Amino acid sequence: MVVRKVRCPQCGEDAIWAPENPWRPFCSERCKQIDLGCWASDSYRIGGAVSDEEAGTPGLDFPDQPTR
């Protein structure tokens, strides 16, 4: 069986893409946790405009958007 390797999205090292690697696509639990922390701290963002429907939704906070 051929072992498939992919590049870890966090550190760039080779990561095994198989059930034996519980952290895939990451190479280690550390890289997986660093990536999760970046999402949690808003270091990663998905850009886009806020629709009128979303702008009026309670609980949604869009600090980068001008207030209406």
Buried (B, 14 or more C-beta within 10 A) or exposed (E): EEEEBBEBEBBEEEBBEEEEBEBBBBBBEEBBEEBEEEEEEEEEEEEEEBEEEEEEEEEEEEEEEEEE
